[in-house]
């Protein structure tokens, strides 16, 4: 899932570059693309944090077995 977000982000960055090359300056469409990129970055951070948290919970919930018993 996060891989799809990274692909979308890269696509938006390329779109931004094409727009800049076409216009030669910052324009309103580029501003819109910037906002979409920021939203995608926030989603990526949230998804990766969620995955890390889940991994930590799984690691912490491993049963502890004592050899003495």
C-alpha positions in Angstrom: 0.0 0.0 0.0 2.8 2.4 0.9 4.5 1.6 -2.4 1.5 2.9 -4.3 1.7 6.1 -2.3 5.4 6.5 -3.2 4.5 5.9 -6.9 1.7 8.5 -6.7 4.1 11.0 -5.1 6.8 10.5 -7.8 4.1 10.9 -10.5 3.0 14.2 -8.9 6.6 15.4 -8.7 7.1 14.7 -12.3 3.9 16.5 -13.2 5.1 19.5 -11.2 8.4 19.5 -13.1 6.7 19.3 -16.4 4.4 22.2 -15.4 7.5 24.3 -14.4 9.3 23.5 -17.6 6.2 24.4 -19.6 5.5 27.7 -17.9 9.0 28.7 -16.7 7.7 30.0 -13.4 5.6 28.9 -10.4 1.8 28.9 -11.2 -1.5 28.1 -9.6 -1.6 24.6 -10.9 1.8 23.9 -9.4 0.5 25.1 -6.1 -2.4 22.6 -6.3 0.2 19.8 -7.1 2.3 20.9 -4.1 -0.7 20.5 -1.8 -1.5 17.0 -3.2 2.2 16.0 -2.7 2.0 17.2 0.9 -1.2 15.1 1.5 0.5 12.0 0.0 3.5 12.6 2.3 1.3 12.8 5.3 -0.4 9.6 4.3 2.9 7.8 3.8 4.1 8.9 7.3 0.8 7.7 8.8 0.9 4.3 7.1 4.6 3.7 8.0 4.0 4.8 11.6 1.0 2.4 11.7 3.1 -0.5 10.3 5.9 0.2 12.8 3.5 0.3 15.7 2.0 -3.0 14.7 5.4 -4.5 14.3 6.4 -3.3 17.8 3.2 -4.7 19.3 3.8 -8.1 17.6 7.4 -8.1 18.9 6.4 -7.1 22.4 3.6 -9.6 22.6 5.9 -12.7 22.1 5.4 -15.1 25.0 8.2 -15.4 27.4 9.1 -19.0 28.4 11.2 -19.8 31.4 13.5 -22.8 31.1 13.2 -23.3 34.9 9.6 -24.4 34.7 
